[in-house]
């Protein structure tokens, strides 16, 4: 069999094989997350944990996070709506682990999920060098909670040391470069554990007539449907 005839038979086979690979890839991507976890309404609340994490930087990073959420099939609550019903003091309480505040906010928004996090940025002058470049330390901690119970679903803590003249701009740039990977980690945990937690008979603030506080996300005990606590497990420590 000459080369032309061989190519005539091989080319269609290669096309079929490529198509099968593409189909398998699409099927895998669609099957990563249970369909019940798609199109969930999520409110993203990010706070500043340092002076260099300016309000404008927090706003821009929040937009990055919301974009990643949307790319994964979640529906972020508009920040304008969120700001209208969430005073700064209540926001701080939620970031510090106030579960009642988190649950109340979820009810007001009709949200399924809350994403709470803290951004810490620190710029330091490099001693001994006659340069305007500074060391820049960036830490972003994020947690996804069930909005009805404030129960922890997934969490991630990411840190990076870099350098730049403009601390705030450099912090944004490095986060923009890494946000997809950060969210991949967080979303993977959500897809593995979210269904069990969201459908496990949401615990209410009162049970059998006896009032009790819902445990904070950071104080949940480890079990089969809860992620292992990160190095900083309490919302207060974000």
Helices and strands as residue ranges (DSSP letters): H 3-31, G 35-37, E 41-48, H 55-71, E 75-76, H 79-85, H 88-95, H 99-109, E 113-125, E 134-146, E 152-164, H 167-198, E 206-207, E 210-211, G 217-219, G 235-237
